[in-house]
Amino acid sequence: MPDKYKRDLSIEVVVGLFMFTILIALGIFTIVLSRQNFLQKKYPLKVVFEEVGGLREGDRVYLRGTQVGTVKSTFLDNNHVIVTSDLDVPVNFRRGYKVEVVDSSMLGGKMMKIFEGPLKAEPLPENERILGELPVNILEELGVAVAGVRRLSDDVAAGKGTLGKLIKDEEMYDQISGMMKSLNAVSARLENGEGTLGRLLSGDDQLYVDLQAAAANIRNITERIEQKQGALGQLLAEDSKIYADIEASVANIREVTEKINSGEGTLGKLIDDDSVYAEAEKLMTELRAAIDDMRETSPVTTFSSVFFGAF
């Protein structure tokens, strides 16, 4: 074999070995950078969504804020989207679980977030289908918020609402300005020690002493009442004799009124019996007539007494 041919063959072998080494290194680096452990056991998870909002194969899956796997595939099934993923740990779903697609960052990208459910909740059966939540589109929500701000600014510019009236309505501005002037006047009077509150704030010792004395008197009265002293204290006492006497008096008054209402006694008959009233009215009429007769005969009787007295 010629030396030239041997030399060319050696070069090709060296180049082939070099390329093979490069490919092996690239494979190792790819496995390391992708953090994939092909020898680790995987736990498949299938979730049914109505919409996934752009979730793609290779997107990350998070559980309790920690990445536990990646999305393996997404495909349509009638009116739903089936998302399959390989997880590094098993997930035990409970009642109240939540699986949702969220934005991984403000720059874009999606990820699937898993919440297994409350710790004390009932576990789900093994064969029960896992349902995902509708994704929230941040851009759409931001658009709605911007539209609301635009409507608010339009209303303010048109003079609608309190803020709009403050900007457009001079009358409301004048009212607020007047109110502020009044507040300034009140604060100035307080600073000058005018009025009761102003005197208190300005250090009027006499007014403070008077209020303190009044408070002490009120405290003394309440203490006497608590100690069952005085009429009011005895009334508030559980074994109060005054309260018992008042209660007995009220009971007697109630008994008398009941008798009157039932027509018992003279007063009750006067109220309920018309004949007694008629007799009393008749007696009064006769008494009035007798008095009138005595008035008419009084001059004659007087004259007779004087005349016959002279003899």
HUCOR-V556212 format. One record per residue. N is the residue number from 1. RES is the residue in three letters. PSI is psi in whole degrees, 0 to 359 (* if undefined). OMEGA is omega in degrees with one decimal (* if undefined). D_LAST is the distance of its C-alpha to the last C-alpha in whole Angstrom. Layout:
# HUCOR-V556212
[[N/RES/PSI/OMEGA/D_LAST] [N/RES/PSI/OMEGA/D_LAST]]
This chain:
# HUCOR-V556212
[[1/MET/133/-178.8/208] [2/PRO/152/179.4/208] [3/ASP/326/-179.9/206] [4/LYS/320/-179.5/204] [5/TYR/319/178.6/203] [6/LYS/320/-179.1/202] [7/ARG/318/178.5/200] [8/ASP/320/179.4/198] [9/LEU/320/178.6/197] [10/SER/319/-179.9/196] [11/ILE/318/-179.8/194] [12/GLU/322/178.7/192] [13/VAL/317/179.6/192] [14/VAL/317/178.7/190] [15/VAL/318/178.5/188] [16/GLY/316/178.0/187] [17/LEU/322/179.4/186] [18/PHE/315/179.6/184] [19/MET/322/178.0/182] [20/PHE/320/178.1/181] [21/THR/319/178.4/180] [22/ILE/316/-179.6/178] [23/LEU/319/178.6/176] [24/ILE/318/179.6/176] [25/ALA/318/177.6/174] [26/LEU/320/177.9/172] [27/GLY/318/179.0/171] [28/ILE/315/179.2/170] [29/PHE/322/179.0/168] [30/THR/318/179.4/166] [31/ILE/318/-178.9/165] [32/VAL/314/-178.0/164] [33/LEU/326/179.3/162] [34/SER/353/178.3/160] [35/ARG/35/178.6/159] [36/GLN/130/176.0/161] [37/ASN/102/-174.4/162] [38/PHE/346/178.9/164] [39/LEU/350/-178.9/164] [40/GLN/144/179.5/160] [41/LYS/137/-179.5/159] [42/LYS/149/179.6/156] [43/TYR/106/-176.7/153] [44/PRO/146/178.7/153] [45/LEU/131/178.2/149] [46/LYS/126/-178.8/148] [47/VAL/138/-179.0/145] [48/VAL/123/178.8/144] [49/PHE/155/167.4/142] [50/GLU/330/175.9/141] [51/GLU/147/-176.9/142] [52/VAL/356/173.5/144] [53/GLY/29/177.2/144] [54/GLY/12/176.5/147] [55/LEU/135/-174.9/148] [56/ARG/169/175.9/152] [57/GLU/134/-179.6/155] [58/GLY/348/177.4/155] [59/ASP/153/-172.8/151] [60/ARG/153/176.3/150] [61/VAL/129/-176.2/148] [62/TYR/142/175.0/145] [63/LEU/119/-178.2/143] [64/ARG/37/178.1/141] [65/GLY/7/-178.7/142] [66/THR/137/178.9/146] [67/GLN/127/-177.8/148] [68/VAL/5/179.7/150] [69/GLY/189/179.7/152] [70/THR/159/177.2/153] [71/VAL/128/-178.1/152] [72/LYS/319/-179.2/155] [73/SER/159/172.9/155] [74/THR/133/179.2/152] [75/PHE/154/-178.8/152] [76/LEU/140/175.6/150] [77/ASP/97/-173.3/150] [78/ASN/244/-177.2/148] [79/ASN/17/-177.7/145] [80/HIS/166/175.3/145] [81/VAL/124/179.2/147] [82/ILE/124/178.9/148] [83/VAL/121/175.8/149] [84/THR/146/-178.8/151] [85/SER/156/175.8/152] [86/ASP/123/-177.7/154] [87/LEU/150/178.1/152] [88/ASP/341/-178.5/153] [89/VAL/152/176.3/150] [90/PRO/147/179.3/149] [91/VAL/123/178.5/145] [92/ASN/101/-176.8/143] [93/PHE/144/177.6/140] [94/ARG/166/177.8/136] [95/ARG/132/-177.0/133] [96/GLY/11/178.7/132] [97/TYR/169/179.5/135] [98/LYS/126/175.4/136] [99/VAL/124/-175.7/139] [100/GLU/157/176.0/139] [101/VAL/124/-178.1/142] [102/VAL/165/176.7/141] [103/ASP/134/178.1/142] [104/SER/336/177.8/145] [105/SER/170/178.0/144] [106/MET/343/-179.2/143] [107/LEU/351/-180.0/146] [108/GLY/181/-178.4/147] [109/GLY/153/-178.3/148] [110/LYS/160/172.6/146] [111/MET/157/-179.8/146] [112/MET/128/-177.3/144] [113/LYS/135/-174.7/142] [114/ILE/133/169.4/141] [115/PHE/118/-172.2/138] [116/GLU/338/-175.8/138] [117/GLY/166/179.2/135] [118/PRO/148/-176.0/132] [119/LEU/327/-176.9/134] [120/LYS/6/-178.2/131] [121/ALA/165/-179.4/132] [122/GLU/133/178.6/134] [123/PRO/150/177.1/137] [124/LEU/149/172.8/139] [125/PRO/154/-174.7/141] [126/GLU/324/-174.6/145] [127/ASN/7/-179.4/145] [128/GLU/139/-177.1/142] [129/ARG/135/179.0/143] [130/ILE/124/-177.9/142] [131/LEU/137/179.2/140] [132/GLY/158/179.1/140] [133/GLU/157/173.3/137] [134/LEU/134/-178.6/137] [135/PRO/151/177.1/138] [136/VAL/123/179.6/136] [137/ASN/111/-177.0/138] [138/ILE/322/-179.3/137] [139/LEU/320/178.1/138] [140/GLU/316/178.4/136] [141/GLU/320/178.1/133] [142/LEU/322/177.0/134] [143/GLY/320/177.5/134] [144/VAL/318/179.3/131] [145/ALA/318/178.9/129] [146/VAL/321/177.7/131] [147/ALA/320/177.5/129] [148/GLY/319/177.5/126] [149/VAL/323/179.1/126] [150/ARG/318/178.2/127] [151/ARG/320/179.2/124] [152/LEU/317/179.2/122] [153/SER/324/177.0/124] [154/ASP/319/178.4/124] [155/ASP/319/178.7/120] [156/VAL/317/179.3/119] [157/ALA/329/178.9/121] [158/ALA/359/178.6/119] [159/GLY/19/179.7/116] [160/LYS/150/178.8/115] [161/GLY/176/-177.2/113] [162/THR/314/-179.6/111] [163/LEU/319/178.3/115] [164/GLY/320/178.5/116] [165/LYS/325/177.0/112] [166/LEU/326/-178.1/113] [167/ILE/322/-172.6/116] [168/LYS/324/-172.1/115] [169/ASP/113/179.8/112] [170/GLU/331/179.7/111] [171/GLU/316/177.7/107] [172/MET/323/177.0/107] [173/TYR/318/178.8/109] [174/ASP/321/179.3/107] [175/GLN/316/179.0/104] [176/ILE/321/177.8/106] [177/SER/318/177.0/107] [178/GLY/320/178.3/103] [179/MET/320/178.4/102] [180/MET/322/177.1/105] [181/LYS/319/178.5/104] [182/SER/317/178.5/100] [183/LEU/321/178.0/102] [184/ASN/321/178.9/104] [185/ALA/318/178.5/101] [186/VAL/315/179.8/99] [187/SER/324/177.9/102] [188/ALA/320/177.8/102] [189/ARG/322/177.5/98] [190/LEU/319/179.2/99] [191/GLU/328/180.0/102] [192/ASN/358/178.0/100] [193/GLY/24/179.2/97] [194/GLU/147/-179.5/94] [195/GLY/172/-177.4/92] [196/THR/310/-179.4/91] [197/LEU/322/177.7/95] [198/GLY/320/177.9/96] [199/ARG/323/177.4/95] [200/LEU/319/-178.3/96] [201/LEU/332/-176.5/99] [202/SER/357/176.7/100] [203/GLY/35/176.4/99] [204/ASP/104/-174.8/95] [205/ASP/324/-176.4/95] [206/GLN/315/179.3/91] [207/LEU/321/178.0/91] [208/TYR/318/178.9/93] [209/VAL/319/179.3/91] [210/ASP/315/178.2/88] [211/LEU/321/178.4/89] [212/GLN/320/178.2/91] [213/ALA/319/177.7/88] [214/ALA/317/178.0/86] [215/ALA/321/178.5/89] [216/ALA/322/178.0/88] [217/ASN/316/178.7/85] [218/ILE/319/177.8/85] [219/ARG/320/179.1/88] [220/ASN/318/179.9/86] [221/ILE/315/-180.0/83] [222/THR/323/177.6/86] [223/GLU/320/178.0/87] [224/ARG/321/178.2/84] [225/ILE/318/179.1/83] [226/GLU/327/178.6/86] [227/GLN/7/175.4/85] [228/LYS/35/177.1/82] [229/GLN/147/-179.3/80] [230/GLY/172/-177.3/77] [231/ALA/315/-178.9/74] [232/LEU/320/177.6/77] [233/GLY/320/177.9/80] [234/GLN/326/177.9/78] [235/LEU/324/-179.3/77] [236/LEU/346/179.2/81] [237/ALA/147/-178.1/82] [238/GLU/325/-178.6/83] [239/ASP/35/-175.5/81] [240/SER/129/176.4/78] [241/LYS/324/179.0/75] [242/ILE/317/178.7/73] [243/TYR/321/178.7/75] [244/ALA/319/179.2/74] [245/ASP/317/179.2/71] [246/ILE/320/179.4/70] [247/GLU/320/178.1/72] [248/ALA/319/178.6/70] [249/SER/317/178.0/67] [250/VAL/320/178.5/69] [251/ALA/320/178.2/70] [252/ASN/316/178.4/66] [253/ILE/320/178.6/65] [254/ARG/320/179.2/67] [255/GLU/317/179.8/66] [256/VAL/316/179.8/63] [257/THR/323/177.1/64] [258/GLU/320/178.4/66] [259/LYS/318/178.4/63] [260/ILE/317/179.5/61] [261/ASN/329/179.6/64] [262/SER/1/175.7/64] [263/GLY/15/180.0/61] [264/GLU/149/178.0/60] [265/GLY/173/-178.0/56] [266/THR/314/-178.2/53] [267/LEU/323/177.5/54] [268/GLY/320/178.2/58] [269/LYS/324/178.0/56] [270/LEU/326/-178.0/53] [271/ILE/317/-172.7/57] [272/ASP/328/-173.1/59] [273/ASP/115/180.0/56] [274/ASP/330/-177.8/55] [275/SER/322/178.0/53] [276/VAL/320/178.1/51] [277/TYR/317/179.5/50] [278/ALA/317/178.0/49] [279/GLU/318/179.3/47] [280/ALA/320/179.6/45] [281/GLU/319/178.8/45] [282/LYS/317/178.9/43] [283/LEU/318/179.2/41] [284/MET/322/178.5/40] [285/THR/315/179.9/40] [286/GLU/320/178.8/37] [287/LEU/320/178.6/35] [288/ARG/320/178.5/36] [289/ALA/320/178.8/34] [290/ALA/319/178.7/31] [291/ILE/320/178.5/30] [292/ASP/319/179.0/30] [293/ASP/321/179.4/28] [294/MET/325/177.9/26] [295/ARG/322/-178.3/26] [296/GLU/324/-177.6/25] [297/THR/353/-176.9/22] [298/SER/318/178.9/21] [299/PRO/321/-179.7/19] [300/VAL/316/-179.6/17] [301/THR/320/179.7/16] [302/THR/315/179.8/15] [303/PHE/318/-179.4/13] [304/SER/320/-179.1/11] [305/SER/319/-179.3/10] [306/VAL/316/-177.3/9] [307/PHE/309/-176.2/7] [308/PHE/340/178.5/6] [309/GLY/337/-179.0/5] [310/ALA/336/179.8/4] [311/PHE/*/*/0]]
